[in-house]
Amino acid sequence: MPGPDPLSHRPRSLGRGAVLTLVFATALAAGAATDALPREGATDRLVPAARPAGDPAPVDQREVARAAAEAVADGKSGTEAAQDVVRRGGDHWGAVYDEDEYEEFRQALDGRYTGVGLSPRRSGDGAVEVARVQPGGPADRAGIRPGDRLREIDGRAVDRRPVTEVVALLRGDRSTRVDLALERAGRGWTRSLTRATLSTESVTVRRLDRGAVLIRVAAFTTGSGERVREAVRRAPAGAGIVLDLRGNSGGLVHEAVAAASVFLDGGLVATYDVRGAERSLYAEPGGDTERPLAVLVDGGTMSAAELLTGGLQDRGRAVTVGTRTFGKGSVQMPSRLPDGSVAELTVGHYRTPAGRGVDGTGITPDLPAAEDAEERARAVLDGLGTSR
């Protein structure tokens, strides 16, 4: 598949300058990535692919390009003209990004983002608080800690704003400043931070009780599949693995396939269609098929993470634990417009190896669990023993 990786995870633009952050909420504040299909390794079978019932017809890429070109010729914004076409066409996951926005996405694919290293969340009483602070980032150096309440960003109150908007306000261009009003234990103070380009670890590992290893994948950024492989290599012999995909809003699909290859000895991971041609994604042979494996999922498990979950579930390689996944199974592909912006239009849908559609339905875990999901996953590993 020539050219840049197709991307498959973002809703259409919600506003200039905010679109990057409004999609992934707190995940983007921590540096999550966008979805993308692999550049190569997909097999065309040229089988007509049916569109899900009620799904709008694909937006014509030529119509989008023509609208952009005409707008540019008239001295208007080609990006905005293209956005209008996508919006009218009913492509709920289609989007148009200007050059700067698209470059930010490309950086995110490499695990880089521009911000202050702070992830917000909504607390139980409705306030916005700091969920995570990236070590060494601007927020960390300013003494901000998890649990601190975030009251204002550049003089704008945030308590009644969606967390997605809070993330949008935190992000911006490198070396620009952002003023935060915070509160801790009833004491208020302010900090002025300088945004920086930061890197994140999309894969983290920790030991659990009874010898199991938990591998959390926050997003499928560049190299995350190999980091999962290395984590499994380093795990003690016979130790069970909990693969935590909760809150994983997607990433590079070929990295999700690489992660599947860690646990499968080749074979089908998923299929997807692109304008009527069905293509297949296969795991590399030689994966570890012996270790007990449980996969944690929830309503924040999306797209590429659902593709991996469905592949492991259908192949009988893992027991899935948690709550139903989000249900983002549509495929977007990018094209460059005359003014340098990029349009990403829906061209097809994913299916699991058993042919299950994901879009709008999600994946139901084998073992439903909410608050006690991690403990249930440990119990699953105990039940599976040291081999499959």
MONORUR-V484404 format. One record per residue. N is the residue number from 0. PHI is phi in radians with two decimals (999 if undefined). D_LAST is the distance of its C-alpha to the last C-alpha in Angstrom with 1 decimal. Layout:
BEGIN
n->N phi->PHI d_last->D_LAST
n->N phi->PHI d_last->D_LAST
END
This chain:
BEGIN
n->0 phi->999 d_last->36.0
n->1 phi->-1.29 d_last->39.1
n->2 phi->1.43 d_last->40.3
n->3 phi->-1.20 d_last->38.7
n->4 phi->-1.04 d_last->35.3
n->5 phi->-1.14 d_last->35.6
n->6 phi->-1.95 d_last->34.9
n->7 phi->-2.52 d_last->33.4
n->8 phi->-2.55 d_last->33.6
n->9 phi->-1.90 d_last->37.1
n->10 phi->-1.28 d_last->39.5
n->11 phi->-1.10 d_last->43.0
n->12 phi->-0.99 d_last->45.4
n->13 phi->-1.86 d_last->46.5
n->14 phi->2.77 d_last->49.3
n->15 phi->-1.11 d_last->50.6
n->16 phi->1.46 d_last->49.1
n->17 phi->-1.85 d_last->46.6
n->18 phi->-1.03 d_last->44.2
n->19 phi->-1.03 d_last->41.8
n->20 phi->-1.61 d_last->41.2
n->21 phi->-1.20 d_last->41.5
n->22 phi->-1.40 d_last->38.3
n->23 phi->-1.77 d_last->35.8
n->24 phi->0.87 d_last->37.7
n->25 phi->-1.15 d_last->36.5
n->26 phi->-1.09 d_last->33.7
n->27 phi->-1.20 d_last->36.5
n->28 phi->-1.10 d_last->38.4
n->29 phi->-1.67 d_last->35.5
n->30 phi->1.71 d_last->35.3
n->31 phi->-1.23 d_last->32.7
n->32 phi->-2.02 d_last->32.9
n->33 phi->-1.71 d_last->33.4
n->34 phi->-1.52 d_last->31.3
n->35 phi->-2.71 d_last->31.7
n->36 phi->-1.40 d_last->30.4
n->37 phi->-1.23 d_last->29.8
n->38 phi->-1.23 d_last->32.9
n->39 phi->-2.61 d_last->31.4
n->40 phi->1.63 d_last->28.4
n->41 phi->-1.60 d_last->28.9
n->42 phi->-1.82 d_last->29.7
n->43 phi->-1.30 d_last->32.7
n->44 phi->-2.03 d_last->32.7
n->45 phi->0.89 d_last->35.9
n->46 phi->-1.84 d_last->34.9
n->47 phi->-0.98 d_last->37.0
n->48 phi->-1.92 d_last->35.0
n->49 phi->-1.31 d_last->36.2
n->50 phi->-1.50 d_last->37.1
n->51 phi->-0.96 d_last->35.8
n->52 phi->-1.00 d_last->38.5
n->53 phi->1.44 d_last->40.9
n->54 phi->-1.37 d_last->39.8
n->55 phi->-1.15 d_last->42.9
n->56 phi->-1.10 d_last->43.8
n->57 phi->-1.03 d_last->43.0
n->58 phi->-1.26 d_last->45.8
n->59 phi->-1.26 d_last->47.6
n->60 phi->-1.05 d_last->47.1
n->61 phi->-1.15 d_last->50.6
n->62 phi->-1.15 d_last->52.2
n->63 phi->-1.12 d_last->50.7
n->64 phi->-1.12 d_last->51.9
n->65 phi->-1.13 d_last->55.3
n->66 phi->-1.10 d_last->55.8
n->67 phi->-1.16 d_last->55.0
n->68 phi->-1.12 d_last->57.4
n->69 phi->-1.14 d_last->60.1
n->70 phi->-1.14 d_last->59.8
n->71 phi->-1.08 d_last->59.9
n->72 phi->-1.09 d_last->63.0
n->73 phi->-1.59 d_last->64.7
n->74 phi->1.35 d_last->64.0
n->75 phi->-1.86 d_last->61.3
n->76 phi->-1.39 d_last->57.7
n->77 phi->-1.18 d_last->55.4
n->78 phi->-1.09 d_last->52.4
n->79 phi->-1.16 d_last->53.9
n->80 phi->-1.13 d_last->55.0
n->81 phi->-1.13 d_last->51.5
n->82 phi->-1.04 d_last->50.1
n->83 phi->-1.06 d_last->52.5
n->84 phi->-1.12 d_last->51.4
n->85 phi->-1.10 d_last->47.7
n->86 phi->-1.11 d_last->48.6
n->87 phi->-1.15 d_last->50.7
n->88 phi->-1.31 d_last->48.1
n->89 phi->1.35 d_last->45.7
n->90 phi->-1.42 d_last->42.8
n->91 phi->-1.15 d_last->41.1
n->92 phi->-1.88 d_last->38.8
n->93 phi->-1.28 d_last->41.4
n->94 phi->-2.75 d_last->43.3
n->95 phi->-2.25 d_last->46.0
n->96 phi->-2.15 d_last->46.1
n->97 phi->-1.31 d_last->48.9
n->98 phi->-1.06 d_last->48.5
n->99 phi->-1.14 d_last->48.1
n->100 phi->-1.09 d_last->45.4
n->101 phi->-1.16 d_last->43.5
n->102 phi->-1.14 d_last->43.7
n->103 phi->-1.10 d_last->42.3
n->104 phi->-1.10 d_last->39.2
n->105 phi->-1.13 d_last->38.9
n->106 phi->-1.15 d_last->39.1
n->107 phi->-1.08 d_last->36.4
n->108 phi->-1.08 d_last->34.1
n->109 phi->-1.63 d_last->34.5
n->110 phi->1.36 d_last->33.8
n->111 phi->-2.07 d_last->37.6
n->112 phi->-2.72 d_last->39.8
n->113 phi->-1.91 d_last->43.3
n->114 phi->-3.11 d_last->43.8
n->115 phi->-1.99 d_last->44.3
n->116 phi->1.33 d_last->40.8
n->117 phi->-2.34 d_last->40.7
n->118 phi->-1.96 d_last->38.4
n->119 phi->-1.59 d_last->40.1
n->120 phi->-2.65 d_last->38.8
n->121 phi->-1.53 d_last->40.5
n->122 phi->-1.41 d_last->40.9
n->123 phi->-1.10 d_last->41.0
n->124 phi->-1.66 d_last->44.8
n->125 phi->1.63 d_last->44.9
n->126 phi->-1.36 d_last->45.9
n->127 phi->-1.76 d_last->44.3
n->128 phi->-2.21 d_last->42.7
n->129 phi->-1.40 d_last->41.1
n->130 phi->-1.54 d_last->37.3
n->131 phi->-2.67 d_last->36.6
n->132 phi->-2.15 d_last->38.8
n->133 phi->-1.29 d_last->37.8
n->134 phi->-0.98 d_last->38.6
n->135 phi->1.45 d_last->41.7
n->136 phi->-1.43 d_last->42.6
n->137 phi->-0.96 d_last->46.0
n->138 phi->-1.13 d_last->45.0
n->139 phi->-1.09 d_last->43.6
n->140 phi->-1.16 d_last->46.7
n->141 phi->-1.48 d_last->48.9
n->142 phi->1.49 d_last->47.4
n->143 phi->-1.33 d_last->45.5
n->144 phi->-2.27 d_last->42.7
n->145 phi->-0.98 d_last->39.9
n->146 phi->1.73 d_last->41.6
n->147 phi->-1.09 d_last->44.9
n->148 phi->-1.58 d_last->46.5
n->149 phi->-1.76 d_last->47.5
n->150 phi->-1.72 d_last->50.8
n->151 phi->-2.47 d_last->52.3
n->152 phi->-2.22 d_last->51.6
n->153 phi->0.89 d_last->54.8
n->154 phi->1.39 d_last->56.8
n->155 phi->-1.75 d_last->54.7
n->156 phi->-1.12 d_last->53.4
n->157 phi->-2.03 d_last->49.6
n->158 phi->-0.99 d_last->49.0
n->159 phi->-1.73 d_last->49.5
n->160 phi->-1.54 d_last->47.8
n->161 phi->-1.05 d_last->44.3
n->162 phi->-1.02 d_last->41.9
n->163 phi->-1.05 d_last->41.6
n->164 phi->-1.23 d_last->45.4
n->165 phi->-1.08 d_last->45.1
n->166 phi->-1.06 d_last->42.7
n->167 phi->-1.05 d_last->45.1
n->168 phi->-1.22 d_last->48.0
n->169 phi->-1.29 d_last->46.1
n->170 phi->-1.51 d_last->45.5
n->171 phi->2.95 d_last->48.2
n->172 phi->-1.35 d_last->49.6
n->173 phi->-1.00 d_last->49.1
n->174 phi->1.28 d_last->51.8
n->175 phi->-1.48 d_last->53.0
n->176 phi->-1.84 d_last->53.5
n->177 phi->-2.43 d_last->52.2
n->178 phi->-1.75 d_last->53.7
n->179 phi->-2.01 d_last->51.6
n->180 phi->-1.87 d_last->52.9
n->181 phi->-2.22 d_last->50.5
n->182 phi->-2.53 d_last->50.6
n->183 phi->-2.47 d_last->49.2
n->184 phi->0.92 d_last->50.1
n->185 phi->1.45 d_last->53.0
n->186 phi->-1.82 d_last->54.4
n->187 phi->-1.73 d_last->54.7
n->188 phi->-2.77 d_last->55.0
n->189 phi->-2.16 d_last->54.7
n->190 phi->-2.45 d_last->53.2
n->191 phi->-1.87 d_last->53.9
n->192 phi->-1.96 d_last->50.9
n->193 phi->-1.80 d_last->50.9
n->194 phi->-1.11 d_last->48.0
n->195 phi->-2.47 d_last->46.1
n->196 phi->-1.44 d_last->43.4
n->197 phi->-2.10 d_last->40.3
n->198 phi->-1.99 d_last->36.8
n->199 phi->-2.24 d_last->33.6
n->200 phi->-1.69 d_last->30.1
n->201 phi->-1.35 d_last->27.9
n->202 phi->-2.12 d_last->24.7
n->203 phi->-2.20 d_last->24.7
n->204 phi->-2.31 d_last->22.4
n->205 phi->-2.59 d_last->22.5
n->206 phi->-1.44 d_last->20.9
n->207 phi->-1.88 d_last->19.9
n->208 phi->-1.08 d_last->20.3
n->209 phi->1.09 d_last->17.9
n->210 phi->1.47 d_last->17.0
n->211 phi->-1.28 d_last->15.2
n->212 phi->-2.16 d_last->16.6
n->213 phi->-1.78 d_last->18.1
n->214 phi->-1.97 d_last->19.0
n->215 phi->-1.72 d_last->21.8
n->216 phi->-1.97 d_last->23.0
n->217 phi->-1.35 d_last->26.5
n->218 phi->-2.90 d_last->27.3
n->219 phi->-1.59 d_last->26.4
n->220 phi->-1.50 d_last->29.4
n->221 phi->-0.98 d_last->30.0
n->222 phi->1.53 d_last->27.5
n->223 phi->-1.18 d_last->25.0
n->224 phi->-1.07 d_last->22.2
n->225 phi->-1.18 d_last->22.9
n->226 phi->-1.20 d_last->23.1
n->227 phi->-1.12 d_last->19.6
n->228 phi->-1.04 d_last->18.5
n->229 phi->-1.14 d_last->20.7
n->230 phi->-1.11 d_last->19.4
n->231 phi->-1.20 d_last->15.8
n->232 phi->-1.03 d_last->17.5
n->233 phi->-1.42 d_last->19.4
n->234 phi->-1.16 d_last->16.7
n->235 phi->-1.00 d_last->16.4
n->236 phi->-0.98 d_last->14.0
n->237 phi->1.42 d_last->10.7
n->238 phi->-1.19 d_last->12.1
n->239 phi->-1.30 d_last->10.5
n->240 phi->-2.08 d_last->12.3
n->241 phi->-1.84 d_last->14.6
n->242 phi->-1.68 d_last->16.1
n->243 phi->-1.63 d_last->19.5
n->244 phi->-1.93 d_last->21.3
n->245 phi->-1.14 d_last->23.8
n->246 phi->1.28 d_last->27.3
n->247 phi->-1.40 d_last->26.2
n->248 phi->-1.52 d_last->29.1
n->249 phi->2.17 d_last->28.0
n->250 phi->2.63 d_last->28.9
n->251 phi->-1.25 d_last->28.8
n->252 phi->-1.11 d_last->26.5
n->253 phi->-1.17 d_last->25.9
n->254 phi->-1.31 d_last->24.6
n->255 phi->-1.13 d_last->22.1
n->256 phi->-1.16 d_last->21.1
n->257 phi->-1.09 d_last->20.9
n->258 phi->-1.15 d_last->18.5
n->259 phi->-1.06 d_last->16.3
n->260 phi->-1.11 d_last->16.5
n->261 phi->-1.15 d_last->15.0
n->262 phi->-2.00 d_last->11.5
n->263 phi->-2.14 d_last->12.1
n->264 phi->-1.74 d_last->13.3
n->265 phi->1.31 d_last->16.5
n->266 phi->1.68 d_last->17.3
n->267 phi->-1.26 d_last->19.1
n->268 phi->-1.87 d_last->18.9
n->269 phi->-2.92 d_last->22.1
n->270 phi->-2.16 d_last->25.6
n->271 phi->-2.65 d_last->28.9
n->272 phi->-2.04 d_last->32.5
n->273 phi->-2.24 d_last->35.5
n->274 phi->0.87 d_last->38.8
n->275 phi->1.62 d_last->37.6
n->276 phi->-1.71 d_last->35.5
n->277 phi->-1.48 d_last->31.8
n->278 phi->-2.21 d_last->29.7
n->279 phi->-2.15 d_last->26.0
n->280 phi->-2.00 d_last->23.9
n->281 phi->-2.06 d_last->21.2
n->282 phi->-1.32 d_last->18.6
n->283 phi->-1.29 d_last->19.4
n->284 phi->-1.24 d_last->17.3
n->285 phi->1.70 d_last->15.5
n->286 phi->-1.29 d_last->13.3
n->287 phi->-1.40 d_last->10.5
n->288 phi->-1.76 d_last->7.3
n->289 phi->-1.72 d_last->5.4
n->290 phi->-1.13 d_last->6.8
n->291 phi->-1.05 d_last->6.3
n->292 phi->-2.42 d_last->8.9
n->293 phi->-2.14 d_last->11.8
n->294 phi->-2.04 d_last->14.9
n->295 phi->-1.61 d_last->18.3
n->296 phi->-2.40 d_last->21.1
n->297 phi->-2.70 d_last->24.6
n->298 phi->-1.17 d_last->27.9
n->299 phi->-1.66 d_last->28.4
n->300 phi->-1.43 d_last->25.3
n->301 phi->-2.32 d_last->27.1
n->302 phi->0.85 d_last->27.3
n->303 phi->-1.00 d_last->25.2
n->304 phi->-1.20 d_last->22.9
n->305 phi->-1.24 d_last->22.6
n->306 phi->-1.01 d_last->22.1
n->307 phi->-1.14 d_last->19.0
n->308 phi->-1.05 d_last->17.7
n->309 phi->-1.10 d_last->18.4
n->310 phi->-1.11 d_last->16.8
n->311 phi->-1.21 d_last->13.4
n->312 phi->-1.21 d_last->13.8
n->313 phi->-1.14 d_last->15.1
n->314 phi->-1.42 d_last->12.5
n->315 phi->1.23 d_last->9.8
n->316 phi->-1.54 d_last->8.2
n->317 phi->-2.43 d_last->9.5
n->318 phi->-1.70 d_last->11.2
n->319 phi->-1.61 d_last->14.9
n->320 phi->-2.29 d_last->17.2
n->321 phi->2.38 d_last->21.0
n->322 phi->-2.15 d_last->23.9
n->323 phi->-0.96 d_last->24.8
n->324 phi->-1.33 d_last->25.1
n->325 phi->-1.11 d_last->28.6
n->326 phi->1.68 d_last->28.8
n->327 phi->-1.83 d_last->30.2
n->328 phi->-2.11 d_last->29.3
n->329 phi->-1.62 d_last->32.6
n->330 phi->-1.97 d_last->33.3
n->331 phi->-1.96 d_last->36.4
n->332 phi->-2.26 d_last->38.1
n->333 phi->-1.63 d_last->40.9
n->334 phi->-2.53 d_last->44.4
n->335 phi->-1.45 d_last->47.2
n->336 phi->-1.73 d_last->50.4
n->337 phi->-0.98 d_last->54.0
n->338 phi->-1.61 d_last->54.4
n->339 phi->1.62 d_last->51.3
n->340 phi->-1.29 d_last->49.2
n->341 phi->-2.21 d_last->45.8
n->342 phi->-1.79 d_last->45.0
n->343 phi->-2.06 d_last->41.4
n->344 phi->-2.07 d_last->41.3
n->345 phi->-1.20 d_last->38.6
n->346 phi->-2.16 d_last->37.9
n->347 phi->3.13 d_last->34.8
n->348 phi->-2.49 d_last->31.5
n->349 phi->-1.44 d_last->27.7
n->350 phi->-2.48 d_last->25.4
n->351 phi->-1.34 d_last->21.6
n->352 phi->-0.98 d_last->20.0
n->353 phi->-1.48 d_last->20.6
n->354 phi->1.55 d_last->24.2
n->355 phi->-1.32 d_last->24.3
n->356 phi->-1.39 d_last->27.2
n->357 phi->-1.85 d_last->26.8
n->358 phi->-1.09 d_last->30.4
n->359 phi->1.44 d_last->32.0
n->360 phi->-2.07 d_last->29.1
n->361 phi->1.28 d_last->26.3
n->362 phi->-2.08 d_last->22.6
n->363 phi->-1.50 d_last->21.9
n->364 phi->-1.19 d_last->18.9
n->365 phi->-1.12 d_last->16.5
n->366 phi->-2.19 d_last->17.7
n->367 phi->-1.13 d_last->21.4
n->368 phi->-2.82 d_last->22.5
n->369 phi->-2.05 d_last->25.5
n->370 phi->-1.11 d_last->26.9
n->371 phi->-1.74 d_last->24.0
n->372 phi->-1.03 d_last->21.3
n->373 phi->-1.14 d_last->20.2
n->374 phi->-1.15 d_last->20.1
n->375 phi->-1.13 d_last->18.1
n->376 phi->-1.13 d_last->15.5
n->377 phi->-1.08 d_last->15.4
n->378 phi->-1.11 d_last->15.1
n->379 phi->-1.05 d_last->12.1
n->380 phi->-1.08 d_last->10.3
n->381 phi->-1.06 d_last->11.8
n->382 phi->-1.21 d_last->10.5
n->383 phi->-1.32 d_last->6.8
n->384 phi->1.34 d_last->7.6
n->385 phi->-1.72 d_last->7.1
n->386 phi->-2.67 d_last->3.8
n->387 phi->-1.81 d_last->0.0
END
